[in-house]
Amino acid sequence: MLIASYLLGYDEDGSVRHIAVDNILPDVKQSFDYTLYPRESSKGQEILDLVLLFAEADEHRKTICLPNLPLPVASHLLSGQPLQIIDFAYGRVVRLAFDAPLSQQRCA
């Protein structure tokens, strides 16, 4: 599993526009799955990690975790609104939106 850092992009009204990453998305455009994994922080607060699953990717990019999503990003996704993940190294973009209940597994 690759645990990656990311930057957030916002539009003029302060809404989350995209998640920016660098050199982590697989080389080949392919189908993928994604989910939010809840976990508990050391202070007892719920944290959500975004996990991307690329079944056909090379081994170190099959599972990518974007840990500890800020509340505005998690709320955006959980409301069913689409969100882009942009990989600046290659200009690749993946789009995701949630319409199913959360899994109860952990990412990290």
Biopython code that builds the backbone (N, CA, C, O; Angstrom):
import numpy as np
from Bio.PDB.StructureBuilder import StructureBuilder

atoms = [
    (1, "MET", "N", (0.841, -1.170, 0.000)),
    (1, "MET", "CA", (0.000, 0.000, 0.000)),
    (1, "MET", "C", (0.889, 1.237, 0.000)),
    (1, "MET", "O", (1.868, 1.320, 0.742)),
    (2, "LEU", "N", (0.531, 2.184, -0.841)),
    (2, "LEU", "CA", (1.213, 3.467, -0.894)),
    (2, "LEU", "C", (0.382, 4.471, -0.101)),
    (2, "LEU", "O", (-0.768, 4.739, -0.450)),
    (3, "ILE", "N", (0.953, 5.022, 0.956)),
    (3, "ILE", "CA", (0.276, 6.061, 1.730)),
    (3, "ILE", "C", (0.849, 7.382, 1.244)),
    (3, "ILE", "O", (2.036, 7.659, 1.412)),
    (4, "ALA", "N", (-0.010, 8.192, 0.639)),
    (4, "ALA", "CA", (0.450, 9.364, -0.090)),
    (4, "ALA", "C", (0.013, 10.672, 0.561)),
    (4, "ALA", "O", (-1.025, 10.748, 1.219)),
    (5, "SER", "N", (0.826, 11.686, 0.359)),
    (5, "SER", "CA", (0.431, 13.037, 0.767)),
    (5, "SER", "C", (-0.356, 13.663, -0.380)),
    (5, "SER", "O", (-0.307, 13.186, -1.514)),
    (6, "TYR", "N", (-1.072, 14.720, -0.076)),
    (6, "TYR", "CA", (-1.921, 15.366, -1.075)),
    (6, "TYR", "C", (-2.140, 16.821, -0.695)),
    (6, "TYR", "O", (-1.920, 17.228, 0.446)),
    (7, "LEU", "N", (-2.580, 17.593, -1.680)),
    (7, "LEU", "CA", (-2.975, 18.984, -1.480)),
    (7, "LEU", "C", (-4.435, 19.108, -1.859)),
    (7, "LEU", "O", (-4.932, 18.344, -2.686)),
    (8, "LEU", "N", (-5.123, 20.062, -1.263)),
    (8, "LEU", "CA", (-6.524, 20.296, -1.591)),
    (8, "LEU", "C", (-6.658, 21.565, -2.404)),
    (8, "LEU", "O", (-5.971, 22.556, -2.157)),
    (9, "GLY", "N", (-7.561, 21.523, -3.388)),
    (9, "GLY", "CA", (-7.868, 22.704, -4.182)),
    (9, "GLY", "C", (-9.291, 23.151, -3.904)),
    (9, "GLY", "O", (-10.200, 22.327, -3.799)),
    (10, "TYR", "N", (-9.483, 24.456, -3.784)),
    (10, "TYR", "CA", (-10.796, 25.021, -3.472)),
    (10, "TYR", "C", (-11.210, 25.988, -4.573)),
    (10, "TYR", "O", (-10.358, 26.562, -5.252)),
    (11, "ASP", "N", (-12.523, 26.168, -4.752)),
    (11, "ASP", "CA", (-12.997, 27.166, -5.708)),
    (11, "ASP", "C", (-13.201, 28.498, -4.988)),
    (11, "ASP", "O", (-12.896, 28.627, -3.803)),
    (12, "GLU", "N", (-13.722, 29.489, -5.723)),
    (12, "GLU", "CA", (-13.847, 30.849, -5.193)),
    (12, "GLU", "C", (-14.709, 30.942, -3.930)),
    (12, "GLU", "O", (-14.462, 31.791, -3.074)),
    (13, "ASP", "N", (-15.711, 30.080, -3.812)),
    (13, "ASP", "CA", (-16.598, 30.164, -2.642)),
    (13, "ASP", "C", (-16.131, 29.295, -1.474)),
    (13, "ASP", "O", (-16.845, 29.150, -0.482)),
    (14, "GLY", "N", (-14.926, 28.713, -1.591)),
    (14, "GLY", "CA", (-14.370, 27.930, -0.495)),
    (14, "GLY", "C", (-14.748, 26.463, -0.494)),
    (14, "GLY", "O", (-14.395, 25.734, 0.433)),
    (15, "SER", "N", (-15.464, 26.016, -1.524)),
    (15, "SER", "CA", (-15.825, 24.598, -1.629)),
    (15, "SER", "C", (-14.643, 23.793, -2.165)),
    (15, "SER", "O", (-13.845, 24.294, -2.957)),
    (16, "VAL", "N", (-14.545, 22.553, -1.727)),
    (16, "VAL", "CA", (-13.482, 21.669, -2.196)),
    (16, "VAL", "C", (-13.664, 21.431, -3.693)),
    (16, "VAL", "O", (-14.756, 21.082, -4.141)),
    (17, "ARG", "N", (-12.612, 21.618, -4.453)),
    (17, "ARG", "CA", (-12.669, 21.452, -5.908)),
    (17, "ARG", "C", (-11.984, 20.161, -6.351)),
    (17, "ARG", "O", (-12.508, 19.437, -7.198)),
    (18, "HIS", "N", (-10.809, 19.869, -5.778)),
    (18, "HIS", "CA", (-10.070, 18.664, -6.161)),
    (18, "HIS", "C", (-9.037, 18.304, -5.092)),
    (18, "HIS", "O", (-8.727, 19.086, -4.193)),
    (19, "ILE", "N", (-8.525, 17.092, -5.233)),
    (19, "ILE", "CA", (-7.387, 16.628, -4.444)),
    (19, "ILE", "C", (-6.221, 16.509, -5.423)),
    (19, "ILE", "O", (-6.353, 15.890, -6.478)),
    (20, "ALA", "N", (-5.089, 17.097, -5.075)),
    (20, "ALA", "CA", (-3.918, 17.054, -5.946)),
    (20, "ALA", "C", (-2.869, 16.122, -5.352)),
    (20, "ALA", "O", (-2.555, 16.194, -4.163)),
    (21, "VAL", "N", (-2.335, 15.253, -6.194)),
    (21, "VAL", "CA", (-1.272, 14.333, -5.803)),
    (21, "VAL", "C", (-0.139, 14.469, -6.814)),
    (21, "VAL", "O", (-0.289, 15.153, -7.826)),
    (22, "ASP", "N", (0.981, 13.830, -6.550)),
    (22, "ASP", "CA", (2.116, 13.931, -7.463)),
    (22, "ASP", "C", (2.753, 12.566, -7.657)),
    (22, "ASP", "O", (3.335, 11.994, -6.736)),
    (23, "ASN", "N", (2.630, 12.061, -8.874)),
    (23, "ASN", "CA", (3.317, 10.843, -9.286)),
    (23, "ASN", "C", (2.877, 9.604, -8.503)),
    (23, "ASN", "O", (3.713, 8.779, -8.132)),
    (24, "ILE", "N", (1.573, 9.466, -8.250)),
    (24, "ILE", "CA", (1.117, 8.257, -7.558)),
    (24, "ILE", "C", (0.106, 7.446, -8.354)),
    (24, "ILE", "O", (-0.009, 6.241, -8.128)),
    (25, "LEU", "N", (-0.633, 8.060, -9.280)),
    (25, "LEU", "CA", (-1.628, 7.297, -10.022)),
    (25, "LEU", "C", (-0.948, 6.376, -11.017)),
    (25, "LEU", "O", (0.080, 6.749, -11.582)),
    (26, "PRO", "N", (-1.485, 5.183, -11.252)),
    (26, "PRO", "CA", (-0.871, 4.223, -12.179)),
    (26, "PRO", "C", (-0.688, 4.811, -13.574)),
    (26, "PRO", "O", (-1.398, 5.734, -13.975)),
    (27, "ASP", "N", (0.289, 4.251, -14.309)),
    (27, "ASP", "CA", (0.619, 4.728, -15.654)),
    (27, "ASP", "C", (-0.510, 4.537, -16.650)),
    (27, "ASP", "O", (-0.680, 5.351, -17.558)),
    (28, "VAL", "N", (-1.274, 3.483, -16.493)),
    (28, "VAL", "CA", (-2.298, 3.139, -17.470)),
    (28, "VAL", "C", (-3.665, 3.517, -16.930)),
    (28, "VAL", "O", (-4.000, 3.214, -15.785)),
    (29, "LYS", "N", (-4.457, 4.186, -17.772)),
    (29, "LYS", "CA", (-5.846, 4.462, -17.368)),
    (29, "LYS", "C", (-6.553, 3.126, -17.233)),
    (29, "LYS", "O", (-6.533, 2.314, -18.158)),
    (30, "GLN", "N", (-7.162, 2.901, -16.117)),
    (30, "GLN", "CA", (-7.838, 1.642, -15.869)),
    (30, "GLN", "C", (-8.968, 1.865, -14.882)),
    (30, "GLN", "O", (-9.042, 2.902, -14.222)),
    (31, "SER", "N", (-9.834, 0.889, -14.793)),
    (31, "SER", "CA", (-10.916, 1.008, -13.823)),
    (31, "SER", "C", (-10.335, 0.870, -12.422)),
    (31, "SER", "O", (-9.285, 0.256, -12.229)),
    (32, "PHE", "N", (-11.026, 1.443, -11.456)),
    (32, "PHE", "CA", (-10.553, 1.373, -10.081)),
    (32, "PHE", "C", (-11.754, 1.436, -9.148)),
    (32, "PHE", "O", (-12.841, 1.875, -9.524)),
    (33, "ASP", "N", (-11.526, 0.988, -7.935)),
    (33, "ASP", "CA", (-12.517, 1.097, -6.875)),
    (33, "ASP", "C", (-11.974, 2.063, -5.839)),
    (33, "ASP", "O", (-10.774, 2.332, -5.792)),
    (34, "TYR", "N", (-12.858, 2.575, -5.017)),
    (34, "TYR", "CA", (-12.437, 3.485, -3.959)),
    (34, "TYR", "C", (-13.423, 3.390, -2.811)),
    (34, "TYR", "O", (-14.591, 3.047, -2.995)),
    (35, "THR", "N", (-12.931, 3.699, -1.636)),
    (35, "THR", "CA", (-13.781, 3.672, -0.454)),
    (35, "THR", "C", (-13.202, 4.600, 0.603)),
    (35, "THR", "O", (-12.030, 4.970, 0.547)),
    (36, "LEU", "N", (-14.026, 4.965, 1.550)),
    (36, "LEU", "CA", (-13.582, 5.696, 2.726)),
    (36, "LEU", "C", (-13.523, 4.715, 3.891)),
    (36, "LEU", "O", (-14.478, 3.979, 4.141)),
    (37, "TYR", "N", (-12.408, 4.708, 4.596)),
    (37, "TYR", "CA", (-12.247, 3.833, 5.748)),
    (37, "TYR", "C", (-12.207, 4.679, 7.015)),
    (37, "TYR", "O", (-11.303, 5.497, 7.182)),
    (38, "PRO", "N", (-13.167, 4.492, 7.905)),
    (38, "PRO", "CA", (-13.132, 5.236, 9.160)),
    (38, "PRO", "C", (-12.183, 4.580, 10.158)),
    (38, "PRO", "O", (-12.039, 3.358, 10.189)),
    (39, "ARG", "N", (-11.549, 5.401, 10.960)),
    (39, "ARG", "CA", (-10.717, 4.921, 12.066)),
    (39, "ARG", "C", (-10.783, 5.965, 13.171)),
    (39, "ARG", "O", (-11.267, 7.077, 12.957)),
    (40, "GLU", "N", (-10.308, 5.611, 14.326)),
    (40, "GLU", "CA", (-10.375, 6.505, 15.473)),
    (40, "GLU", "C", (-9.010, 7.121, 15.741)),
    (40, "GLU", "O", (-7.995, 6.425, 15.735)),
    (41, "SER", "N", (-8.990, 8.423, 15.974)),
    (41, "SER", "CA", (-7.735, 9.100, 16.305)),
    (41, "SER", "C", (-7.372, 8.806, 17.755)),
    (41, "SER", "O", (-8.158, 8.214, 18.495)),
    (42, "SER", "N", (-6.180, 9.222, 18.151)),
    (42, "SER", "CA", (-5.753, 9.020, 19.544)),
    (42, "SER", "C", (-6.623, 9.816, 20.515)),
    (42, "SER", "O", (-6.651, 9.514, 21.708)),
    (43, "LYS", "N", (-7.331, 10.826, 20.015)),
    (43, "LYS", "CA", (-8.229, 11.636, 20.846)),
    (43, "LYS", "C", (-9.665, 11.136, 20.792)),
    (43, "LYS", "O", (-10.568, 11.771, 21.338)),
    (44, "GLY", "N", (-9.879, 9.998, 20.134)),
    (44, "GLY", "CA", (-11.210, 9.409, 20.074)),
    (44, "GLY", "C", (-12.105, 9.973, 18.991)),
    (44, "GLY", "O", (-13.290, 9.643, 18.947)),
    (45, "GLN", "N", (-11.576, 10.813, 18.116)),
    (45, "GLN", "CA", (-12.361, 11.373, 17.019)),
    (45, "GLN", "C", (-12.272, 10.461, 15.803)),
    (45, "GLN", "O", (-11.262, 9.792, 15.586)),
    (46, "GLU", "N", (-13.352, 10.442, 15.006)),
    (46, "GLU", "CA", (-13.335, 9.628, 13.792)),
    (46, "GLU", "C", (-12.536, 10.326, 12.705)),
    (46, "GLU", "O", (-12.689, 11.525, 12.473)),
    (47, "ILE", "N", (-11.687, 9.563, 12.050)),
    (47, "ILE", "CA", (-10.879, 10.024, 10.919)),
    (47, "ILE", "C", (-11.280, 9.181, 9.713)),
    (47, "ILE", "O", (-11.538, 7.985, 9.846)),
    (48, "LEU", "N", (-11.333, 9.802, 8.543)),
    (48, "LEU", "CA", (-11.644, 9.062, 7.318)),
    (48, "LEU", "C", (-10.436, 9.082, 6.391)),
    (48, "LEU", "O", (-9.871, 10.139, 6.110)),
    (49, "ASP", "N", (-10.047, 7.896, 5.919)),
    (49, "ASP", "CA", (-8.983, 7.743, 4.935)),
    (49, "ASP", "C", (-9.629, 7.366, 3.606)),
    (49, "ASP", "O", (-10.555, 6.556, 3.574)),
    (50, "LEU", "N", (-9.151, 7.943, 2.517)),
    (50, "LEU", "CA", (-9.633, 7.592, 1.177)),
    (50, "LEU", "C", (-8.673, 6.566, 0.589)),
    (50, "LEU", "O", (-7.468, 6.805, 0.513)),
    (51, "VAL", "N", (-9.213, 5.421, 0.174)),
    (51, "VAL", "CA", (-8.391, 4.351, -0.387)),
    (51, "VAL", "C", (-8.827, 4.085, -1.818)),
    (51, "VAL", "O", (-10.008, 3.874, -2.096)),
    (52, "LEU", "N", (-7.849, 4.099, -2.726)),
    (52, "LEU", "CA", (-8.068, 3.816, -4.148)),
    (52, "LEU", "C", (-7.475, 2.446, -4.446)),
    (52, "LEU", "O", (-6.344, 2.164, -4.051)),
    (53, "LEU", "N", (-8.218, 1.599, -5.131)),
    (53, "LEU", "CA", (-7.777, 0.239, -5.446)),
    (53, "LEU", "C", (-7.690, 0.060, -6.953)),
    (53, "LEU", "O", (-8.713, 0.067, -7.638)),
    (54, "PHE", "N", (-6.476, -0.102, -7.478)),
    (54, "PHE", "CA", (-6.221, -0.302, -8.905)),
    (54, "PHE", "C", (-5.762, -1.747, -9.103)),
    (54, "PHE", "O", (-4.582, -2.045, -8.919)),
    (55, "ALA", "N", (-6.657, -2.631, -9.470)),
    (55, "ALA", "CA", (-6.357, -4.069, -9.545)),
    (55, "ALA", "C", (-5.269, -4.400, -10.565)),
    (55, "ALA", "O", (-4.518, -5.355, -10.367)),
    (56, "GLU", "N", (-5.169, -3.637, -11.645)),
    (56, "GLU", "CA", (-4.212, -3.965, -12.711)),
    (56, "GLU", "C", (-2.910, -3.182, -12.625)),
    (56, "GLU", "O", (-2.060, -3.322, -13.504)),
    (57, "ALA", "N", (-2.728, -2.374, -11.607)),
    (57, "ALA", "CA", (-1.529, -1.539, -11.491)),
    (57, "ALA", "C", (-0.338, -2.357, -11.013)),
    (57, "ALA", "O", (-0.488, -3.479, -10.529)),
    (58, "ASP", "N", (0.867, -1.763, -11.163)),
    (58, "ASP", "CA", (2.042, -2.432, -10.627)),
    (58, "ASP", "C", (1.906, -2.493, -9.102)),
    (58, "ASP", "O", (1.111, -1.766, -8.506)),
    (59, "GLU", "N", (2.689, -3.365, -8.493)),
    (59, "GLU", "CA", (2.477, -3.735, -7.095)),
    (59, "GLU", "C", (2.425, -2.548, -6.132)),
    (59, "GLU", "O", (1.561, -2.519, -5.256)),
    (60, "HIS", "N", (3.318, -1.576, -6.266)),
    (60, "HIS", "CA", (3.348, -0.487, -5.286)),
    (60, "HIS", "C", (2.246, 0.552, -5.502)),
    (60, "HIS", "O", (2.096, 1.462, -4.687)),
    (61, "ARG", "N", (1.478, 0.433, -6.578)),
    (61, "ARG", "CA", (0.374, 1.369, -6.814)),
    (61, "ARG", "C", (-0.985, 0.682, -6.874)),
    (61, "ARG", "O", (-1.966, 1.307, -7.278)),
    (62, "LYS", "N", (-1.066, -0.580, -6.485)),
    (62, "LYS", "CA", (-2.360, -1.278, -6.468)),
    (62, "LYS", "C", (-3.312, -0.651, -5.460)),
    (62, "LYS", "O", (-4.497, -0.478, -5.744)),
    (63, "THR", "N", (-2.797, -0.314, -4.288)),
    (63, "THR", "CA", (-3.599, 0.280, -3.225)),
    (63, "THR", "C", (-2.947, 1.592, -2.815)),
    (63, "THR", "O", (-1.789, 1.623, -2.398)),
    (64, "ILE", "N", (-3.705, 2.668, -2.938)),
    (64, "ILE", "CA", (-3.214, 3.997, -2.588)),
    (64, "ILE", "C", (-4.111, 4.560, -1.498)),
    (64, "ILE", "O", (-5.334, 4.565, -1.638)),
    (65, "CYS", "N", (-3.521, 5.027, -0.430)),
    (65, "CYS", "CA", (-4.279, 5.608, 0.676)),
    (65, "CYS", "C", (-3.973, 7.096, 0.793)),
    (65, "CYS", "O", (-2.811, 7.497, 0.853)),
    (66, "LEU", "N", (-5.021, 7.905, 0.826)),
    (66, "LEU", "CA", (-4.902, 9.331, 1.140)),
    (66, "LEU", "C", (-5.457, 9.480, 2.553)),
    (66, "LEU", "O", (-6.673, 9.524, 2.738)),
    (67, "PRO", "N", (-4.581, 9.558, 3.548)),
    (67, "PRO", "CA", (-5.022, 9.475, 4.948)),
    (67, "PRO", "C", (-5.610, 10.775, 5.494)),
    (67, "PRO", "O", (-5.312, 11.871, 5.019)),
    (68, "ASN", "N", (-6.448, 10.610, 6.501)),
    (68, "ASN", "CA", (-6.939, 11.710, 7.315)),
    (68, "ASN", "C", (-7.525, 12.858, 6.497)),
    (68, "ASN", "O", (-7.054, 13.992, 6.577)),
    (69, "LEU", "N", (-8.553, 12.555, 5.713)),
    (69, "LEU", "CA", (-9.192, 13.600, 4.911)),
    (69, "LEU", "C", (-9.774, 14.680, 5.817)),
    (69, "LEU", "O", (-10.421, 14.362, 6.815)),
    (70, "PRO", "N", (-9.555, 15.944, 5.487)),
    (70, "PRO", "CA", (-10.184, 17.010, 6.268)),
    (70, "PRO", "C", (-11.709, 16.916, 6.177)),
    (70, "PRO", "O", (-12.249, 16.416, 5.191)),
    (71, "LEU", "N", (-12.379, 17.389, 7.187)),
    (71, "LEU", "CA", (-13.832, 17.318, 7.255)),
    (71, "LEU", "C", (-14.535, 17.873, 6.012)),
    (71, "LEU", "O", (-15.483, 17.245, 5.540)),
    (72, "PRO", "N", (-14.115, 19.032, 5.454)),
    (72, "PRO", "CA", (-14.816, 19.517, 4.256)),
    (72, "PRO", "C", (-14.739, 18.550, 3.072)),
    (72, "PRO", "O", (-15.692, 18.437, 2.302)),
    (73, "VAL", "N", (-13.617, 17.858, 2.927)),
    (73, "VAL", "CA", (-13.469, 16.896, 1.830)),
    (73, "VAL", "C", (-14.351, 15.680, 2.072)),
    (73, "VAL", "O", (-15.063, 15.236, 1.172)),
    (74, "ALA", "N", (-14.307, 15.142, 3.285)),
    (74, "ALA", "CA", (-15.136, 13.984, 3.613)),
    (74, "ALA", "C", (-16.617, 14.327, 3.467)),
    (74, "ALA", "O", (-17.379, 13.530, 2.920)),
    (75, "SER", "N", (-17.032, 15.490, 3.941)),
    (75, "SER", "CA", (-18.434, 15.908, 3.819)),
    (75, "SER", "C", (-18.836, 16.038, 2.363)),
    (75, "SER", "O", (-19.938, 15.639, 1.985)),
    (76, "HIS", "N", (-17.959, 16.590, 1.546)),
    (76, "HIS", "CA", (-18.207, 16.738, 0.107)),
    (76, "HIS", "C", (-18.465, 15.371, -0.524)),
    (76, "HIS", "O", (-19.448, 15.185, -1.240)),
    (77, "LEU", "N", (-17.580, 14.421, -0.253)),
    (77, "LEU", "CA", (-17.732, 13.079, -0.817)),
    (77, "LEU", "C", (-18.979, 12.372, -0.291)),
    (77, "LEU", "O", (-19.724, 11.762, -1.058)),
    (78, "LEU", "N", (-19.198, 12.458, 1.015)),
    (78, "LEU", "CA", (-20.330, 11.758, 1.616)),
    (78, "LEU", "C", (-21.673, 12.342, 1.194)),
    (78, "LEU", "O", (-22.698, 11.668, 1.296)),
    (79, "SER", "N", (-21.679, 13.586, 0.722)),
    (79, "SER", "CA", (-22.924, 14.190, 0.244)),
    (79, "SER", "C", (-23.256, 13.729, -1.174)),
    (79, "SER", "O", (-24.308, 14.077, -1.711)),
    (80, "GLY", "N", (-22.356, 12.942, -1.784)),
    (80, "GLY", "CA", (-22.603, 12.427, -3.131)),
    (80, "GLY", "C", (-22.080, 13.327, -4.231)),
    (80, "GLY", "O", (-22.286, 13.037, -5.409)),
    (81, "GLN", "N", (-21.413, 14.406, -3.881)),
    (81, "GLN", "CA", (-20.867, 15.307, -4.891)),
    (81, "GLN", "C", (-19.583, 14.718, -5.472)),
    (81, "GLN", "O", (-18.783, 14.140, -4.737)),
    (82, "PRO", "N", (-19.378, 14.855, -6.772)),
    (82, "PRO", "CA", (-18.153, 14.321, -7.382)),
    (82, "PRO", "C", (-16.934, 15.138, -6.988)),
    (82, "PRO", "O", (-17.029, 16.326, -6.679)),
    (83, "LEU", "N", (-15.791, 14.475, -7.006)),
    (83, "LEU", "CA", (-14.527, 15.115, -6.679)),
    (83, "LEU", "C", (-13.457, 14.544, -7.601)),
    (83, "LEU", "O", (-13.461, 13.349, -7.897)),
    (84, "GLN", "N", (-12.547, 15.392, -8.051)),
    (84, "GLN", "CA", (-11.455, 14.951, -8.913)),
    (84, "GLN", "C", (-10.189, 14.746, -8.094)),
    (84, "GLN", "O", (-9.917, 15.469, -7.136)),
    (85, "ILE", "N", (-9.422, 13.734, -8.503)),
    (85, "ILE", "CA", (-8.058, 13.577, -8.005)),
    (85, "ILE", "C", (-7.158, 13.828, -9.212)),
    (85, "ILE", "O", (-7.259, 13.139, -10.227)),
    (86, "ILE", "N", (-6.288, 14.811, -9.092)),
    (86, "ILE", "CA", (-5.416, 15.217, -10.195)),
    (86, "ILE", "C", (-3.982, 14.855, -9.840)),
    (86, "ILE", "O", (-3.481, 15.237, -8.782)),
    (87, "ASP", "N", (-3.324, 14.116, -10.729)),
    (87, "ASP", "CA", (-1.914, 13.778, -10.553)),
    (87, "ASP", "C", (-1.107, 14.758, -11.394)),
    (87, "ASP", "O", (-1.096, 14.664, -12.622)),
    (88, "PHE", "N", (-0.431, 15.698, -10.738)),
    (88, "PHE", "CA", (0.281, 16.747, -11.447)),
    (88, "PHE", "C", (1.447, 16.233, -12.286)),
    (88, "PHE", "O", (1.786, 16.850, -13.296)),
    (89, "ALA", "N", (2.063, 15.133, -11.899)),
    (89, "ALA", "CA", (3.215, 14.625, -12.637)),
    (89, "ALA", "C", (2.844, 14.210, -14.050)),
    (89, "ALA", "O", (3.640, 14.385, -14.972)),
    (90, "TYR", "N", (1.638, 13.658, -14.238)),
    (90, "TYR", "CA", (1.240, 13.135, -15.536)),
    (90, "TYR", "C", (0.010, 13.819, -16.119)),
    (90, "TYR", "O", (-0.344, 13.566, -17.270)),
    (91, "GLY", "N", (-0.644, 14.674, -15.351)),
    (91, "GLY", "CA", (-1.876, 15.295, -15.825)),
    (91, "GLY", "C", (-3.054, 14.345, -15.819)),
    (91, "GLY", "O", (-4.082, 14.629, -16.435)),
    (92, "ARG", "N", (-2.921, 13.215, -15.127)),
    (92, "ARG", "CA", (-4.026, 12.264, -15.056)),
    (92, "ARG", "C", (-5.085, 12.757, -14.080)),
    (92, "ARG", "O", (-4.776, 13.388, -13.070)),
    (93, "VAL", "N", (-6.338, 12.456, -14.402)),
    (93, "VAL", "CA", (-7.452, 12.843, -13.535)),
    (93, "VAL", "C", (-8.358, 11.637, -13.351)),
    (93, "VAL", "O", (-8.724, 10.973, -14.321)),
    (94, "VAL", "N", (-8.720, 11.356, -12.106)),
    (94, "VAL", "CA", (-9.757, 10.363, -11.828)),
    (94, "VAL", "C", (-10.875, 11.085, -11.088)),
    (94, "VAL", "O", (-10.628, 11.996, -10.299)),
    (95, "ARG", "N", (-12.092, 10.670, -11.352)),
    (95, "ARG", "CA", (-13.255, 11.290, -10.725)),
    (95, "ARG", "C", (-13.956, 10.255, -9.857)),
    (95, "ARG", "O", (-14.078, 9.088, -10.230)),
    (96, "LEU", "N", (-14.414, 10.703, -8.696)),
    (96, "LEU", "CA", (-15.142, 9.784, -7.828)),
    (96, "LEU", "C", (-16.277, 10.516, -7.130)),
    (96, "LEU", "O", (-16.252, 11.735, -6.959)),
    (97, "ALA", "N", (-17.271, 9.733, -6.732)),
    (97, "ALA", "CA", (-18.411, 10.214, -5.950)),
    (97, "ALA", "C", (-18.974, 9.011, -5.206)),
    (97, "ALA", "O", (-18.959, 7.894, -5.723)),
    (98, "PHE", "N", (-19.464, 9.236, -4.010)),
    (98, "PHE", "CA", (-19.984, 8.150, -3.187)),
    (98, "PHE", "C", (-21.495, 8.155, -3.168)),
    (98, "PHE", "O", (-22.135, 9.205, -3.105)),
    (99, "ASP", "N", (-22.053, 6.957, -3.225)),
    (99, "ASP", "CA", (-23.500, 6.807, -3.050)),
    (99, "ASP", "C", (-23.819, 5.560, -2.233)),
    (99, "ASP", "O", (-24.973, 5.136, -2.168)),
    (100, "ALA", "N", (-22.784, 4.963, -1.600)),
    (100, "ALA", "CA", (-22.970, 3.734, -0.812)),
    (100, "ALA", "C", (-22.498, 3.982, 0.620)),
    (100, "ALA", "O", (-21.728, 4.911, 0.867)),
    (101, "PRO", "N", (-22.954, 3.156, 1.566)),
    (101, "PRO", "CA", (-22.504, 3.310, 2.957)),
    (101, "PRO", "C", (-21.016, 3.026, 3.101)),
    (101, "PRO", "O", (-20.423, 2.336, 2.273)),
    (102, "LEU", "N", (-20.432, 3.554, 4.137)),
    (102, "LEU", "CA", (-19.006, 3.368, 4.398)),
    (102, "LEU", "C", (-18.685, 1.947, 4.823)),
    (102, "LEU", "O", (-19.499, 1.273, 5.455)),
    (103, "SER", "N", (-17.500, 1.508, 4.471)),
    (103, "SER", "CA", (-16.972, 0.245, 4.963)),
    (103, "SER", "C", (-16.484, 0.475, 6.398)),
    (103, "SER", "O", (-16.219, 1.610, 6.794)),
    (104, "GLN", "N", (-16.374, -0.565, 7.140)),
    (104, "GLN", "CA", (-15.912, -0.443, 8.523)),
    (104, "GLN", "C", (-14.480, -0.940, 8.678)),
    (104, "GLN", "O", (-14.083, -1.319, 9.780)),
    (105, "GLN", "N", (-13.696, -0.948, 7.601)),
    (105, "GLN", "CA", (-12.309, -1.384, 7.683)),
    (105, "GLN", "C", (-11.398, -0.182, 7.869)),
    (105, "GLN", "O", (-11.841, 0.965, 7.819)),
    (106, "ARG", "N", (-10.115, -0.466, 8.086)),
    (106, "ARG", "CA", (-9.146, 0.591, 8.323)),
    (106, "ARG", "C", (-8.137, 0.669, 7.199)),
    (106, "ARG", "O", (-7.845, -0.327, 6.538)),
    (107, "CYS", "N", (-7.614, 1.847, 6.990)),
    (107, "CYS", "CA", (-6.572, 2.046, 5.988)),
    (107, "CYS", "C", (-5.203, 1.991, 6.647)),
    (107, "CYS", "O", (-4.321, 1.279, 6.168)),
    (108, "ALA", "N", (-5.015, 2.698, 7.691)),
    (108, "ALA", "CA", (-3.689, 2.773, 8.301)),
    (108, "ALA", "C", (-3.802, 2.693, 9.808)),
    (108, "ALA", "O", (-2.789, 2.740, 10.506)),
]
sb = StructureBuilder()
sb.init_structure("model")
sb.init_model(0)
sb.init_chain("A")
sb.init_seg("    ")
for serial, (resi, resn, name, xyz) in enumerate(atoms, 1):
    if name == "N":
        sb.init_residue(resn, " ", resi, " ")
    sb.init_atom(name, np.array(xyz, "f"), 0.0, 1.0, " ", f" {name:<3s}", serial, name[0])
structure = sb.get_structure()
